[in-house]
Amino acid sequence: MTDAERLLWNHLRGSRLEGLKFRRQHPVPPYIADFCCIELKLIIELDGSQHSQQADETRTKFLESQGWTVVRFWDNEVLLQVEAVVGAIWHCACGRTLTPTPLPVGEGL
């Protein structure tokens, strides 16, 4: 693991984020996700200088086509502002409902 991955893992492991279970280096063939929460189908990717925008876009599009939500952060963001990154992950994980919210009575079909 990189320094950024190690630092973020310390915040995600052991269900430390709202009791959600994150895994690291989890295979999602043909890729390996840096971190993922299977329950929410949420993947967290950390990008360093070795990443290419085109390859990352291809990877993200494939993972999203498989039903995953992909959130990307730069390594430097994690190293310099880990609390803000964890907050953004919390918002992605906990700021959305797991089931569709029903429309108010009288709206929709």
C-alpha positions as CSV (number, residue, x, y, z in Angstrom):
1,M,0.0,0.0,0.0
2,T,1.1,3.6,-0.6
3,D,1.3,6.1,2.3
4,A,-2.0,7.6,1.2
5,E,-3.7,4.2,1.0
6,R,-2.4,3.3,4.5
7,L,-3.6,6.5,6.0
8,L,-7.1,6.2,4.5
9,W,-7.3,2.5,5.4
10,N,-6.8,3.5,9.1
11,H,-10.0,5.5,8.8
12,L,-12.0,2.9,6.9
13,R,-11.0,-0.4,8.5
14,G,-12.8,-2.1,11.2
15,S,-16.2,-0.6,10.3
16,R,-15.0,2.8,11.6
17,L,-17.1,4.8,9.2
18,E,-20.7,4.5,10.3
19,G,-20.3,0.8,10.8
20,L,-19.7,0.2,7.1
21,K,-17.4,-2.7,6.1
22,F,-14.8,-1.6,3.6
23,R,-12.4,-4.0,1.9
24,R,-9.0,-3.1,0.5
25,Q,-7.5,-4.4,-2.7
26,H,-10.8,-6.1,-3.6
27,P,-11.0,-7.8,-7.0
28,V,-13.7,-6.5,-9.4
29,P,-12.5,-8.4,-12.5
30,P,-10.7,-7.3,-14.5
31,Y,-9.7,-4.7,-12.0
32,I,-8.7,-4.5,-8.3
33,A,-10.4,-1.7,-6.4
34,D,-8.3,0.2,-3.9
35,F,-11.2,0.2,-1.4
36,C,-14.8,-0.9,-1.7
37,C,-18.0,-1.2,0.4
38,I,-19.8,-4.2,-1.2
39,E,-23.0,-3.4,0.7
40,L,-23.3,0.0,-1.0
41,K,-21.5,-1.0,-4.2
42,L,-19.1,1.9,-3.5
43,I,-15.5,2.0,-4.8
44,I,-12.9,4.4,-3.5
45,E,-9.9,4.9,-5.8
46,L,-6.7,6.8,-4.9
47,D,-4.8,8.2,-7.9
48,G,-1.2,9.1,-7.8
49,S,1.2,10.3,-10.5
50,Q,1.2,7.0,-12.2
51,H,-2.5,7.2,-13.2
52,S,-3.5,8.2,-16.7
53,Q,-6.8,10.1,-17.1
54,Q,-7.9,8.0,-20.1
55,A,-7.2,4.7,-18.3
56,D,-9.0,5.9,-15.2
57,E,-12.0,7.0,-17.3
58,T,-12.2,3.6,-19.0
59,R,-11.9,1.8,-15.6
60,T,-14.6,4.0,-14.0
61,K,-17.0,3.6,-16.9
62,F,-16.6,-0.2,-16.8
63,L,-17.1,-0.3,-13.0
64,E,-20.2,2.0,-13.2
65,S,-21.6,-0.3,-15.9
66,Q,-21.4,-3.1,-13.4
67,G,-23.5,-1.1,-10.9
68,W,-20.6,0.4,-8.8
69,T,-20.3,4.0,-7.7
70,V,-16.7,5.1,-8.1
71,V,-15.2,8.0,-6.1
72,R,-11.7,9.2,-6.9
73,F,-9.2,11.2,-4.8
74,W,-5.7,12.2,-5.4
75,D,-3.0,10.8,-3.1
76,N,-2.1,14.3,-2.0
77,E,-5.7,15.0,-1.0
78,V,-5.6,12.1,1.4
79,L,-2.1,13.0,2.7
80,L,-2.9,16.7,3.3
81,Q,-6.6,16.6,4.1
82,V,-7.6,13.1,5.2
83,E,-10.5,14.4,7.4
84,A,-12.1,16.1,4.3
85,V,-11.6,13.0,2.2
86,V,-13.2,10.8,4.9
87,G,-16.1,13.4,5.1
88,A,-16.6,13.2,1.4
89,I,-16.7,9.4,1.5
90,W,-19.1,9.5,4.4
91,H,-21.4,11.8,2.3
92,C,-21.2,9.4,-0.6
93,A,-21.9,6.4,1.7
94,C,-24.4,7.8,4.2
95,G,-25.8,10.8,2.4
96,R,-27.9,8.6,0.1
97,T,-30.6,6.1,0.6
98,L,-30.2,2.4,-0.1
99,T,-33.7,2.1,-1.5
100,P,-35.6,4.6,-3.8
101,T,-37.4,7.3,-1.9
102,P,-41.1,7.1,-2.7
103,L,-42.7,10.0,-4.4
104,P,-45.2,12.1,-2.4
105,V,-48.8,11.0,-2.6
106,G,-50.4,12.1,-5.8
107,E,-47.2,12.4,-7.7
108,G,-45.8,10.0,-10.4
109,L,-47.9,7.5,-12.3
